[in-house]
């Protein structure tokens, strides 16, 4: 009589970025022991804070070198197997949005080989490009010192399109991972801004985690900014001033209360969607059985839209003086 071995299931969550990844990672990290009780492990091995950045970096998925660090991978592997044995869990969750970065196909093959003893499923959330580009620009001005692009969204967009022409291609991303893991192993989900979706509810449902077993505080991570604050940050990041003063200016800009929402016009947003519409249709037909990738209607060029407030030179001076006088 033969005993059938149970192969542990592994969910590899690869983003994309700006689809609630930080919040998902925060919730998984917060609920480490609750998840273990439900048979799910969000490993400490390979983690840096809430996400598995150490693991993704070791595979060569970073903004720098694509060269894997095999010694680090050996250590992470040993720690991971020990953690699985200790917790006696049959479902593993790995999460890092850096896995979405366009790297050589061999980097993805290395991941498959690394997890060869697991039944791997790749979880990918995709966000419509008009929302995705706005969110990326907002994040960039918060974090990039002396930006290499010109002022404003359009300069950022042109720079990224030219420098990272593969980064924004969902077709490239999905096809690369399907070539290695197989189309049937991909779980493709839509992050829908206009449909008021709950990303944690969707993620736990897809993985089969009991949502009511988790502690899910309503904490906002990477909270959206007004265009007024975004432009202030874009200016401040270009100033050749001491870091201490810069940090005061940035923190002040982050706290300014102005109207939030789409800072791009409906016409511009529509253009960004149409630039990628063939990729959406391709993914729909090849991976989703014809189901539409995004349900929200295309932006209507004639819909009501109030252009966001922009800081004037007077505003910039006054906001800066407020910081100095604090």
N, C-alpha and C positions, 0 to 999 in steps of 0.2 A: 504493500500500500504506500502510495506516494503522498507526502504532505505538500500542499501548494503554498509556496512562499508568498507572503504579502509584500508587494513592492511599495515602498513609501511614495506618496504623491508629493510633488514639489510644484508650487506656484511661483513663477518668476515674474514679478511685476516690474515692467521696464518703463513705466510712464505712460504717455509722454509727459514732459514737464508742463507745468501750468494747468494740470487737470486734477488738482486737489491731492497731489502726491504727498506733500509735506504733512497734510492733515491725516491722510491714511496712515502714514508712517508713525505719526505721533500717537494715533489711537492704538495701533498694533503694539507699539513700544509700551504704552501705558498699561495695556491689558495683557502683558506677558504671561502672568500666572493664570489669569482667567482663560486665556487661549489654550494653555497647556492642559487645563482641566477638561477642555472641549476636544482635545486631541490635535490641536494645532500648535506649531512651534514657530515663533518669530525669532530666529536665533540671535543671541548676543554675538556669536562668532561672525566675524567679518563686518560688524556694525561700527559705524562712527556716529555717535549720538543716536538718532532715531532711524537712520537709514543704513543700508549695507554699502556705504561708499567705499569702505576699505576693501571690500570684495570686488566691487566694480572697477576700482582703480587697479587692483592687482591683476585683473583680466586685461588691462590696457584701455579701459573706457574712462578717459578723462579728456580735458581740453588740451592736454599736453601730449606726451608720448603715448603711442599705441602699443608699446612693448610690454608684454606681460611680466609679472614678477613671480617667478615660479616658486621661489623659496617661501614667500608670503602665502602663496596659494596652498602649499603643503601644510603650513602651520594652521591656516584657516580650516582646511579639510580635516585635520586631526581634531581640532577643537569642535568642529561641527558634528562629527560622528560621535564624539564623546557626549555632546549636549543632547543629541537625539537619543542616545542610549540611556542617559540619565533621566530624561523626561518621558521616555517611552511614548513618543508621539508618532503618528503615522502620516501627518500632513505638515509640510514645511512651507513657509512663506519667506521669500527673498524679495526685497524691494529697493531699487535704486533707479532713478530716472536717467542716470548717466549711461545706462545700457542702451538708451535710444541714440546715442551719438554715432555718427557714421564712421564706422571702422571697417577694417578688412574683414572679409567673411571668415578668415581663419580665427579671428578673435571670438566670433560666435561659436565656431566649431569647438574651440577650447572649452567654452562654457558647457556645451553638450557633453564633451568627454569628462569634464569635471563632475557632472551630475549623472553619469551613466547608470548608476545604481538606482536612480529615481525615475518615477513616471512623471516627466516634466510637462508642464503646461505654461505657456507664455501669455501673460495678461497684459493687454495694451489698451490704454484709454486714449482716444483721439478727440481733439477739440477743433471746432470749425476755425479756419485760419483768420477770419476777421477778428475774432475774440483772442485767438492764440497770439497773433502778432502784437496786439495792443498790450496784452499781459506781459509778454516778453520784454517789450520796450520799457514798461513800468518797472519791471524787476531790474533791468540793466542799469537804469539811471540811479537805482538805489545802491548798486554794488560796484559799478565799474568806475575806477578813478582815472581821470584824464582819458575820456572815451576817444577811440580812434575815428569815430564817425562825427559828422557835423551835427549841429543843433537840430533837434526836432525829430519826430517820428519818421518822416520820409527819408531823412539822411541815414537814420539807423537802419531802416528797411533796405535801402539800396546797398548799404555796406554789408549787411548780413547775406543778402541775396547773392552778392558777388563773391564774398569770402567763403561762405558755408552753403554752397548751392545744393548740397545733399541734405543738410540739416532739417530743412522744412518739408521734405518730400515724404509724405506718409506712404506712398506706393513703394519707395525705396526701402523704408523701414520695415514694412510688413513683409515684402518679398524676401528681404535678406534673412529674416528670422524664419520664414516659412521654408526657405531652401534648406536650412540646417535642421530644424525641429520637425518639419512637416506641417502642412496646412491645417491638418486636423488637430494639432496641438496648440493652435493659436486661439485665444479668447479675446475677441476684439469688441470693445465697448465704446460707446459715444458719451462724451462729456458735454451735455447740452446746457448752455447758459440760459437760453430763453425758456426752458421747460421746468425751472425750479427743481432740479434733481438733487437728491441727497447722495453724495458720493460714497459715504460710509455704508448706507443702506444697500446701495447697488453692489459695492465691493464684497460685502459679507454675504449677500445673496448669491453672487456668482461663485464664491468659494465654498459655500455651504456652511458658513459660520452662523450660529444662532445670535442674531443681533441683540436680543434682550439679555444675553449673558455678559455683555460688554459695558464698561463704563465709558460713556461718550459725552464728555463735557463740550458745551458749545463754545469752543475756543477758536478764535480767528487767527489763522496763520497766513502770512503774506497777504495781509488785507489790502484790498484795492485802494488806489489813490485817486484824487481828483487830478484833472489835467493841469490845473494851477500848481499843485504840489509837484507833479512830475516835471514840469518845465523848470521850476525852481531847483529841483535836484539836478537836472541836466546842466544848469548853469553852475551850481555850487561845485559839482564834481570836476569842473574844468579850472577852478581857481587854484593857483599855486600858493596855498596857505597852510599853516601848521595843521596836522591831523586833529588836534584837540579842538581847534576852532571849527574845522570842517564838520566834525561830528556833532557839534552844537547846532550848526546850521541845518544839517541833515535831519537831526531829531526834531528840530522846530518845524521844518517843512513837512515832515511826516504827520504832525499833529494838527496841521491847518485844516479846518473844516470848510470844505467847498463841495459843490455838487459833483457827485461821481456818476459814472456811466460811460457810454461809448464816446470817446473823444474824436473818433473818425466819423465823417459824414456817412449817411446811408449809401450814397453813391460810391464812396471809397471802400466801404465795407463790402459792397456788392462786387466790386472789382476784385478784391482779395479772395472772395469765395469763388468767383468764376475762373480765376487763375488756376484753381485746384479742383474744379468740378469734375474733370475727367478722372483724376485720381480717386475721388469719392465714388464715382460710378464704377471704376475698375475694382475697388475694394468691395463694393456692394455685390457685384456679380461674382467675383472669384472667391470671396471669403464669407459673405453673409447670405448667400442663397437668394440674392436679389433684394433683400431688405435694405431700405435706405439707410445710409450711414448717419445722416443728420435729418431729423424730422422738422426742425424749425424752418419757416419760410425764408426765402432769400430777402435780404433788405430791399425795401422799396425806395428807389431814388427820390420819390415824391413824399415820403412819410415825414411827419413833423419831427423836426430836430433842431435843438437850440445849440449853436456852437459853444463849446466850453469857454469859460473865462480864462484868459491868459494874463500872467503878471506883467504889468508895465514896468518900465525902468524905475518909476516912482515906487511901485509895489516892492520891487526887488530891494531897493535901498531901505524902505521902511521895515520890511521883514527882517533884514539883516541887522538893522539897528535894534530891533526888539530883542534879538539874541544878545547883543552886546550889553544892553541895559539890564538884563536879568540878573 
